[in-house]
Amino acid sequence: MSTELLGLLFALANFSFLLLFYKLFGKTGIIAWIGFAAILANLQVLKTIELFGFIVTMGNVMYATTFLATDLLNEKYGKALAKKAVWLGFSTLLVSTMIMQFVLLFPPHGEDLAHPHLAFIFDFALRVALGSLTAFIISNHINIYIFAFFKKLLPKMLWLRNIVSSIFGQALDTLIFCAIAFLGVYSMDIWFEIALTTYLMKFIVSVLAMPFIYWARSIKPLQD
């Protein structure tokens, strides 16, 4: 199976799982999704792949679902709950990063096999987490305010507020994250390519996600 087809299936699976969480658990499911999606995206971003001939970091799809989730909360429950969910996602990522740093302080047993791998992931993840935390809290709030603005201005045009808020929110997110996480780690040519392809991937994922927010708006959760 090609990487491109696998990526499409991965995106559709992520959006479908988010909607399943909403169907089963209502707004609580969406808020929970934002928390663990922030953590998983930070772990996935350490892996780079080639997509359509470009170097791309993993994590873009999972991270983009947080924008879809906040847009859905904003659409159905209002700006205040969407902002609360963003702060919860931020806190989840922050605390999980701190806890894993404590885990790394424990001297491993002589027969331990996991510590070097955990140390590689979570030591590097400190910088990634700082970039992600900063980008997450700023870009998602920008996304929420833009979405809410267009909801008042053009209440019937869900597609417009979804795509415009994503364009600006994810552009800011990519710039902040890549500057903090990867400047100095990669050469400038590779850094620019990663930043550009990361934004393009997030934009493409946002377009793919658009039918799902319409679908989600029509869902009646089993509990809410």
Order of alpha helices (4+ residues) and beta strands (2+ residues): alpha-alpha-beta-beta-alpha-alpha-alpha-alpha-alpha
